[in-house]
Amino acid sequence: MALIKSISGIRGTIGGRSGDGLTPLDVVKFTAAFGQWLRQRNPDQQTVVIGRDGRLSGEMVSKLVAATLQGLGLNVIDLGLSTTPTVELAVAGENAAGGIILTASHNPIQWNALKLLNETGEFISAQDGADVLAIAHTESFEFAEVRKLGQYRTDTTWLQKHIDQILALPLVDREAIAKRNFRIVVDAVNSTGGLAVPMLLEALGIEQISKLHCEPTGNFAHNPEPLPENLRDIIKEMEKGNADLGIVVDPDVDRLALICEDGSPFGEEYTLVAVADYVLKNGNVGNTVSNLSSTVALRDVTQKHGGKHYASAVGEVNVVEMMKEQNAVIGGEGNGGIIYPDLHHGRDALVGIALFLSHLARSGKSASMLRRTYPNYYISKNKIELTPDIDVDAVLQRIQTKYARNPISTVDGVKIEFDKEWVHLRKSNTEPIIRIYSESDTLATADHLAGKIISDIREVIAEKR
């Protein structure tokens, strides 16, 4: 069992003993701490928006969260089955004190999480998160008396409101999309994307939609992280040659992966690159932001259009903070996360779909032809499982020392630059692992670089045991 408290929220496996997993007691404690923090931060605002993805534990966790917030005297607006970006928009739209999204994002079926939003519908900062954890640790929350319990109501209209706001964006070209008569295959891994993505596509004028794993049962048909090795079903379907584009989202619909008409992955890293190219080409030239583990192809595209690219620490809240600082017109993460501030400052696969389809429609190209217009870089994504006896910080320090002659960034973990390559090592915020990302102009070179660093790490771990 696992319970992880981080900048990404409270994430854990369902079941086990309190404090070891995300048990009902843990759900109540951390929800109460967040509710108490909201009351202190916004004493005049008593409403909290909640919503969940389709995973099996979602309904149980949602009931616990709603009842706990009511017990604090807070009013609850429950969107039910929803998406992370929809809840984010609803928090601002309802003028709420904050929000809680019940989703473990790309994590497997046994996981769930409380993702915490402030009054702007954005993820709370590291300091705010620390304050919430301090309240939870001391259990310094106080529940309301019976006559002051919070109210509860459901609202299933926000997904349509979300789609309406996307359609109203100047760069979303519904007419061009409808004219192309695209044939689309959707894989929503049996979660809420199975509701949201077809609804969006229909609103964009697309009539030919094939659905794979779109029933939001929570019984994920495959590993929910939208990586090529987990997408065999949709790749096989696309290889038949009967569709123009495959669309894949993760369980809470904040990550977007695309499959070309020939079954080849467009590349998770290149989702943001393509959408940024479209925005920069057709909107005002400006800056872009991605995290340190994302491809340098975004930098190349940004510079081509006269803008400047900035790299932030990993984590959506860090990307958003830098986007605001640099007045970025678009940003995100190389995991398929699109952040388009003209809509809101949050990763949003739905707006990413609308902008990408607009780009594809206007280009007159196939998806594979469009992909070939971008610089070719290859990222090798690897990880090493951790055990409690490993001092990760000491391991990273040893690696930093070993490569001290190379340019190194320690803004977030350790990023080492070589002649034409880079490797980034960091502790995951959501899993007990070290992530090792490397990039080069060939996959073989990126894999080789990652393998060399992994070997170095294993040597360091073996020496310390």
N, C-alpha and C positions, 0 to 999 in steps of 0.2 A: 504494500500500500504506500501511497505517496501523497503528501500535502505540501504544496509549494506556494509561498507567499512572496510576491515580487511586484515589480512595476507593471506586470501584465495582469495583476489581480490575484485572486485566491483560487488556485487550481489544484485539483486532487482527484484521486481515484475514489469511486463510490464504494462504501462499505468499510469494514474493519473497525478498529478502536478509535475513539475520539482523539484527535491530535495526530493520528497516523494517516488518515485518509479524509476525504470530504464527507464526513458523516452528517446526519441531521443536526447534531449538536454543534458541529463546526459551521454549518451553513447558518444556523441561528446566531451564533456568536459573532461571526464576521459581518453578517448583515446588520446586526444590532450596532456593531461598532461603526459601520459606515453610516447608518441612519443617524446615530448620535453625532457623528462628524458633520453630516449635512445640516442637522438642526443648529449646531453651533455656527456653521458657516453662513447659513441663510435662515435666520430665525423667523423671518416673515414669509418664507416659502415652505409649504408643507406637502408638496406633491413630488412623488418619485415615479418614474416610468420604468417598467420592466418588460422584458421580452425574452424569448428563448429559441434555441435551435431545436431540431427534431430528435435529439438523442433520447434514449430510453429513460434516463433518469430525470429528464427535463421537467415533466409535470410535477413530480414529487418535490424537486428542488424549488420550483416556482411557487408552489403552495407554501412551503416553509418561508421563503423570502417575503412573499406578500403578507403573510400573517405576522411575521416579525416586524415589518415596517408599520403595519397597522397597530401593533402593540406599542410602538413608540409614539403613536399619535400622528403618523404620517399617512397621507392619502396616496393610494396606489392606482396608477393607470396601467393595466396589464394588456400588452399588445398580443399576448399569446404567442403562437408560432410566428416568428418574425426573423429579421436579419439584423446583424450588428449595425450596419449603416442606417437602417430604418429606425432603430431605437435611438441612435445618435441624433437623427433629425427630429424625432418626436420630442426628445428632451427640450430642445430649443423651441420647437413649435408649440409645446404645451406650457412654456415658461416654468418648467419644473426645477426643483432644487438639484436634481441629479438623476441618474439612471443606473440600472443594473442589467447587464446582458448575461444570460445564463447559457454559456457556451464554453466548451474547451477547444473551440476552433478546429485545428487540424489534428488534435489528439484522438487516439482510438476510442472505441465505444465505452470503455470503462471509466473514462475521465469526464468531469464536468468542471465548471468554474464560475466564479462571480467576477465579471469584468465591470469595473466601476467607472462611472462617468460623472463629471462635474456639471455645473449648471449650463455650460455651453454645449453639452453633448460630446465633449472630448474626454479622453482618458485622463484620470487624475495624475498629477505629477509624482515624482519619486518622493518628495517631501510630504505631499498630501497622503501618499500611501503609507509612509512611515507613521504619520499621525494617526491614521486609521488603525494600523497594527498596534500602536501603543494603547489605544482605547480598548482594543480587543484583549491585549495582554493583561490589562488591569481590570477588565470587565467594568469599566466606569461608564456604563450606560444605564439609563433610568427609563422604565416603561411607564406608559400613561395609565391614569385611572380609567375606570370603565366608561365614564361619560365623555372621555376625551380620546377614545380610540379612533384611529384613522378610518377613512372610507375606502371602499374598493369598487372599481368599475373596470370593465373590459372595453377595448377600443380596437376594432379590426380594420379601421379605415386608413391607417397610416402607411401601409404598403402601397395603396393606390396613390396617396398623397406624395409618397416618395417618387413613384414613377412619373406622376404629373410634373413634379419639379425637375426631373431629368429631361422630360420632353420639352420643357420650357427653355432649356439652355440653348443659347444661340448656335453653338457648335454641334448640337445634335441634329443631324439632317435626316429627319424622318422620310422626307420625300425621296431623297437619293437612295436610302435603304430599301424602301418599298419598291422602287423602280428596279432594283437589282434582282428582286424575287429570289432572295437567298433561301437555300435549304440548310437548316441548322439542326444539329444533333446536340442534345443537352444531357450531361451527366451531373446530377446534383447529389450524389452519394446518400440518397434516402434521407435528406434533411430539407430544410426550408427553402433552399434554392429551387427545389422541385415545384414550389408554388410561385416564387418570385421571378425566376428567370423566364419561364414561358409567358407569364403575365406581361413582363416587359417587352418580350419579343413580339407578342401580339399587338401591343400598343405601338410598336415601331413599324407595324404593317407587314410583319413576316407571317406567312400563312403555312409554310411547310416546316413544321417543328417535330422532330422525332425525340422521344423522351426515354432516357436510360436512367434507372434508379432515381426516379423523381417522386415516388411516393414517400412522404415524410414519416416513415415508420420508425426511424432511429436504428434499424438494423442495417448498418452500413454494409453495402455490397462489396466494398473493398476498403483498404486503408484510406482514411479520409484526406490524407495529405495529397494535394493534386500534383504529384510528380509522375513522370512518364512510366516508371515501373509499376505504378498503382492504377494506370489508366488503360489496361489492355482491352477492356470491353469497348470503349469508345474508339480507340485506335483501330481495332478490328472492324468496327462499323464504318469508320471513315475510309478504310482501305478498299471498301467495296466500290467507292467512286460515285456514290449517289448523293453526296452532300457537299456543300461549299465550306462549311466551318463547323468544328466541334467546340463546344463551350463547356468548361468544367469549373465548378466552384466548390469551395470547402463548405463544411456544415453551416457556418454562420454567414457565408456569402461576402466575405471581405477580401478573399483572394480569387484571382481569375487566371485560369490556364486555358490556352487555345490550341486546337489541333487543326492542322491544315487539311485541305481537301484530299491530299494523297495519304493521310494518316500520319504524317510526320508532325511532331510537336513543334509549335511555333516557338516555344521556349518561354518558361515562366519569367525569366529575366527580361525577355523582349516584349512582354505585355506592356510594361511601363514605357519602354523605349519607343514602341510604335505609337502609343497614345500621346506621349510627349511630343513626338515629331509632328503629329496632327495638330495638337494644340498650338505649338510654336509656329507652325507653318500658317495657320489660319487665324490665330488670335494675336494678341500683342506679344512681341518678343520679350522674353523675360528670363528669370533664373529658374533653375530646377534643383531639387534636393532628392538624394537617395541615401541609403545608409552605407556604411563602410564595407559591407559584404555584398554590395550590388555591383553589377557590371559597369565597366568604364564606357560601354557603348552609349549610355545616357549622356555622359560628358561629351562624347564626340558629336552626338546629335545636337545637344544644346549649343555647343560652340559653333556648329555649322550655321545655326540660325541667329548667331550674334548674342547669345545669352551666356551666363556663367553657371557652372554646376558646383554644388556644395555637397560634401559628404558628412553625415551626422553619425552619432552613435546608433547602434541597432536598437530598435524599439519604436513603435509608432509615435509615442509621445515625444521622443527625441527628434524624429523626422518633422513632426508638426511644429515643434518649437523653432527649429532652424528655418522651416518654410516661412514662418511668420517673421523671423529676424531678417531674412533675405528677400522678403516679398516675392516668393516663388509663385509662378503661375501654375505649376504642377509639380508633383513629387510622389514619393512612395517608396516601396521596398521591392527588392528583386524577387520576392516570393509571389509576385503577381498582385501586389497591393497598390492600387491606384488612389491617390489623394488629389482631388480636384477642388481647390478652394472656392471656385465659383458656385459650387453646391454646398460643400461643408468640408471641414478639416478632419476627415476620417477615411480610412481605407474602404473602398466601395466598389465591389465587383460589378454592380448594376450600372453605375455611371461609366465604368470602364468598358462594359459591353457596348453601351450606346455610342461612346466616342470611337471605339475601335471599328464598329460596324459603319459608322459615318465615314471614317478614314478609308476603310476597305471599299465602300460603295463609290466614293468620289475618285478613288485611285483607278478604278476599272480593272484592277489586277486580281488574280487569285491570291489566297492567303500565302501560299508558298512563294509566289513571285514577290509579294510585298516583303516577306521576310528576307529575301535575298537582296533587298535594297539597303539593308543595315550592315554595319561593320560586324565581322564575325569574331566573337570572343566566346570562349567556352569556360564555364565554371564547374569545377568538381566540388560537390558538396558531400562532406563526410562527417562522421562523428565518432567519438570514443565514449563508451559507457563508463560511468564513474561508480566507485564504491566509497563508502563513508570514510575509509582510512586514507583516501587520497587528498593531499593538500593541493588543490588546483592552482591557487595563487602562486605557490612555490614552483609548481611545474611550469607555469607560464613565465615566471621570472627566469628560470633556467634557460628556456627557449630564447627569451629576449637576450640574455647574456651571450648565448651561443652565436646569435646572428647580429651582434652589436655593430658590426661594420656596415650593415645594410640600413637604408632608411627605415625607421620604425615609428609607428604611431601607437600610443597607449591610451588614446581617448576612450576606447572600448575594447578591452582585451588587448591582444597584440596583433598588429598588422605589419607584415614585413614585405617590403618591396624589393623585387629583383630587377633585372634589366627590362624585361617586357612582361613580367608576371608579378602577381602579388599573392600572398596567403594571409588569411585572417583567422585567428584563433580566439575563441571567447567561450565563457561559460554561458549555457543557455539560461534564459529567464524562466523557462516553462518546463524543462526536463532536466534530470540529473546527468548531463552529458557535457562534453567539450565539443563544440562545433568547429570544424576545420573547412573553410572555404578557400579555394585557390582558383585563379583565373589566368588563362594564357590564350594565345591565338590558335592553339590546337587542343583538343580534349586530352590527347595522349600526354602532352606536356603538362597540362593542369593536373591530370591524375598522378603523373610521376612526382610533381612537386608536392602534392598532398601526401603521397605515400612516403616521401622522404621525411616530411614533418611528423607524420604519424609514427614513423619508426623512431624519430628523435624523442617524441613524447613517451613512447613505451620504454625506451631506454632509461629515461629520467624516472619514470614510475618504478621500474624494476630496481634501480639503484637505491631508492628510498624505502624499499620493503625489506 
